[in-house]
Structures are given as structure tokens and as C-alpha cells.
């Protein structure tokens, strides 16, 4: 009888722990970067946030979305104030405070938008050295571009600000993911020429903060990502925003 009672207590304890885990709330951070991350609607959306919800459903967690600039989002992840980001490139400095989940997400090419009405062209990487190039603070583009001290980079908190600078002639070009460029140009009612040269995309990742108080939930989240990839659900999400 005593052993049966102890067994019942253990079983109840396991069930209680699982119920507690199911109620875990993960904080997902990022900037407004349509079609990948979209704030301003009744519910945050976009390719990456829809993916976050799909992962949460499979893994049994809840998620909340917080809009912050990219640099601030990374600082929150470093400090353990946020749990999850989606769509990041893998860099050595980030690996110190981020866990990169497998499998990776599809690469995203970066396009170079040029100032209108000015005879500019970028046909190869070296052509960038004669331009003032708008970039977003906290973003990574490629190892070569990120560490090239010969490039004149003008840093803005958001791509929307960078494109306004481009419109005003304060920069010559802006490097930006192509889908985001197309979306923002539609919002602005403005078209900028695209250079023939592009920065080829590298794999992007779902990342989890190493300092997160929810780090013990990581295995279930990674399993959910593998299942989504096997079922091609990420591609279906991406197609819904085309």
C-alpha cells in the first residue's frame, strides 16, 4: 500500500511538471521586417512569426512577440531577457550566447538598392567601395561584407529609415533582403533600381538564448523544428506571403 501511494505521488508529480512545461511562455523578439516579421496588425505575423507559432503548437509552449530593433533584440538574447529569434545568420560572436537549432532555414539573398536618377551601377563586389551604403544596425550580411573596413557603411536602426535616406540622397545604396525590399518599396510607393550584383544568401537559423531561463525546453523545440522541416511546413508558410 505504501509503495502504491508513493507511486501515485510520483505520477502526479510528473504530470504536474509536464503541465507546467506546457504553460511555458517563450519571448520572441525582432524588428518590423515584412514579410518575415510584421508588427502593427491585430496580431504579429509574417513568415518567421508564423513559424514561431507553428513550433509552439508542436512543442506545447506559448509565445509572445516583442518588437525591438535588431541590436536591442540581440542584447536581450545575450542577457536572457528573450528566448527566441528567427532568421539569423551564424557568426562566431553570436555563437557565444546563441544556440543555433537544426535544421537551418533557406538562404535569403541580399539585394542592393540604388539611388534613383543617378548613374550608379554595382556589377561586382569591388564596386561597393565607391558608394555610401545603408545598412541596418545589428544585422549580418556576409562574412566578407561585415568585416570589410574599406566599405563606407551608414548605419540606421531600421531598413525603413535607411530607405528614406536613400530617397533623400543621403546614401548611394542600401543592402537589404530582397523580399523585404519589395515589401517596403510598396509601402513607400517608391521604386529604387536594383543592382545586378547581389550578396548570395547563407543559411539562416532559429536561435535560442543560451542564458534563457527556459533553456531546458530546447530539445522539444528542436524536435518540433525537425518535424516541421520534414513536413515542408516552412515552405508552405513562406508561400502564403508571396
C-alpha positions in Angstrom: 0.0 0.0 0.0 2.8 2.3 0.9 4.6 1.7 -2.4 1.4 2.2 -4.3 0.9 5.6 -2.6 4.5 6.7 -3.4 4.0 5.6 -7.0 0.8 7.7 -7.2 2.6 10.8 -5.8 5.5 10.3 -8.3 3.0 10.0 -11.2 1.2 13.1 -10.1 4.5 15.0 -9.8 5.4 14.0 -13.4 2.0 15.1 -14.7 2.3 18.4 -12.8 5.7 19.1 -14.2 4.5 18.3 -17.7 1.6 20.6 -17.2 3.9 23.4 -16.0 6.1 22.9 -19.1 3.1 23.2 -21.4 2.4 26.6 -19.9 5.9 27.9 -20.5 5.9 31.3 -22.2 8.7 32.0 -24.7 9.5 35.6 -25.6 10.2 36.0 -29.4 12.0 39.3 -30.3 12.6 41.1 -33.6 12.1 44.2 -35.6 9.3 45.0 -38.1 10.7 43.4 -41.2 8.0 42.4 -43.6 7.3 39.8 -44.9 9.4 38.0 -42.3 8.3 39.8 -39.2 5.2 42.0 -39.2 4.0 44.2 -36.4 1.2 46.7 -36.5 -1.7 44.4 -37.2 -4.0 43.0 -34.6 -1.6 40.0 -34.2 2.1 40.0 -35.1 2.6 37.9 -38.3 5.0 37.2 -41.1 6.9 34.2 -42.2 9.2 33.9 -39.2 6.5 34.7 -36.6 4.1 32.2 -38.2 6.9 29.6 -37.9 7.3 30.5 -34.2 3.6 29.8 -33.6 3.8 26.5 -35.5 6.8 25.5 -33.4 5.0 26.4 -30.2 1.9 24.4 -31.2 4.0 21.3 -31.8 6.2 21.7 -28.8 3.4 22.7 -26.4 4.6 26.2 -25.5 3.1 29.7 -25.6 4.8 32.6 -27.4 4.7 36.3 -27.1 6.2 38.7 -29.6 8.1 41.9 -28.7 9.1 44.5 -31.2 12.6 45.9 -30.7 15.4 47.0 -33.1 17.7 44.2 -34.2 20.6 45.4 -32.0 18.4 45.5 -28.9 16.9 42.1 -29.7 20.4 40.6 -29.7 21.2 42.3 -26.4 18.1 40.8 -24.9 19.1 37.4 -26.1 22.6 37.8 -24.6 21.1 38.8 -21.3 18.5 36.0 -21.2 15.7 38.6 -21.3 14.3 36.9 -24.5 14.2 33.3 -25.6 13.9 33.1 -29.4 14.8 34.8 -32.6 14.3 33.6 -36.2 16.2 34.3 -39.4 19.7 34.9 -38.1 23.0 34.2 -39.8 25.5 32.1 -37.9 28.6 34.2 -36.8 31.3 33.3 -34.3 30.5 36.2 -32.0 26.8 35.2 -31.8 27.6 31.6 -31.1 28.9 32.6 -27.7 25.3 33.5 -26.5 23.0 31.8 -29.0 22.2 28.1 -29.6 21.6 27.5 -33.3 18.8 25.0 -33.9 19.0 22.4 -36.7 17.9 22.2 -39.4 18.6 25.6 -40.9 16.2 27.7 -42.8 16.6 28.6 -46.6 19.1 31.3 -47.5 17.9 34.8 -48.2 19.7 36.8 -50.8 20.6 40.5 -50.1 19.8 43.0 -52.9 21.5 46.3 -53.4 19.0 49.2 -54.0 20.5 52.2 -55.7 19.7 55.9 -55.6 17.2 56.9 -58.3 18.1 59.3 -61.0 21.9 58.9 -60.6 24.1 56.8 -63.0 25.2 54.2 -60.4 26.0 50.5 -61.1 27.2 47.7 -59.0 28.2 44.7 -61.1 30.8 43.2 -58.8 31.7 43.3 -55.1 34.5 45.8 -55.6 32.1 48.4 -57.0 30.7 48.8 -53.5 33.8 50.5 -52.3 32.9 53.8 -54.1 29.5 54.1 -52.5 28.0 55.1 -49.2 26.0 52.0 -48.3 23.0 52.0 -45.9 22.7 49.0 -43.5 20.7 48.2 -40.5 22.2 48.1 -37.1 22.7 44.6 -35.6 22.2 42.8 -39.0 24.8 40.5 -40.5 25.1 40.2 -44.4 28.1 38.0 -45.2 31.5 37.5 -43.6 33.2 39.5 -46.3 30.8 42.4 -46.2 30.5 42.5 -42.4 34.3 42.8 -41.9 35.3 44.9 -44.9 36.9 48.0 -43.5 37.1 49.6 -47.0 33.4 50.0 -47.3 31.7 53.2 -46.2 28.6 52.0 -44.3 25.9 54.3 -43.0 24.0 52.6 -40.1 20.3 53.0 -39.4 18.1 51.5 -36.7 15.7 50.1 -39.4 15.6 49.5 -43.1 12.7 51.9 -43.4 15.0 54.7 -42.1 17.7 53.5 -44.5 15.4 53.7 -47.5 14.3 57.2 -46.5 17.9 58.2 -46.5 18.2 56.6 -50.0 15.2 58.5 -51.2 16.7 61.8 -49.8 20.1 61.1 -51.5 21.9 60.8 -48.2 23.2 57.3 -49.1 24.0 55.8 -52.5 22.7 52.3 -51.8 21.0 50.1 -49.3 21.8 46.4 -48.8 18.6 44.6 -47.8 16.9 41.2 -48.1 15.0 41.2 -51.4 11.6 40.2 -50.2 11.8 42.9 -47.5 12.9 45.5 -50.1 10.0 44.7 -52.3 7.5 45.0 -49.4 8.9 48.3 -48.1 9.0 49.8 -51.5 5.3 49.0 -51.9 4.6 50.6 -48.6 6.6 53.7 -49.5 5.1 53.9 -53.0 8.7 54.2 -54.2 10.8 52.1 -56.6 14.6 52.0 -56.4 16.8 50.4 -59.1 18.3 47.0 -58.1 22.0 46.5 -58.8 22.8 43.4 -60.9 25.2 42.3 -58.2 23.7 40.6 -55.2 25.1 39.2 -52.0 24.2 35.5 -52.1 22.3 34.3 -49.1 23.7 32.0 -46.4 21.6 29.6 -44.3 19.5 31.3 -41.6 18.5 29.8 -38.3 16.1 29.7 -35.5 18.2 30.6 -32.4 17.6 30.1 -28.7 19.3 32.2 -26.0 21.9 30.3 -24.0 21.0 32.4 -21.0 17.3 31.8 -21.3 15.6 30.5 -18.1 13.7 28.2 -20.4 16.8 26.5 -21.8 15.6 23.1 -20.6 12.8 23.3 -23.1 15.3 23.4 -26.0 15.2 19.7 -27.0 11.5 19.7 -27.5 11.7 22.9 -29.6 14.4 21.4 -31.8 12.4 18.3 -32.3 9.4 20.4 -33.4 11.6 22.2 -35.9 12.8 18.9 -37.4 9.2 17.7 -37.8 8.2 21.0 -39.5 11.1 20.6 -41.9 10.2 17.0 -42.7 6.6 18.0 -43.5 7.7 21.0 -45.6 5.6 23.3 -43.4 8.0 26.2 -43.5 7.8 26.3 -47.3 4.0 26.4 -47.1 4.2 29.3 -44.6 6.6 31.2 -46.9 4.4 30.7 -50.0 1.5 32.2 -48.2 3.3 35.6 -48.2 4.2 35.7 -51.9 
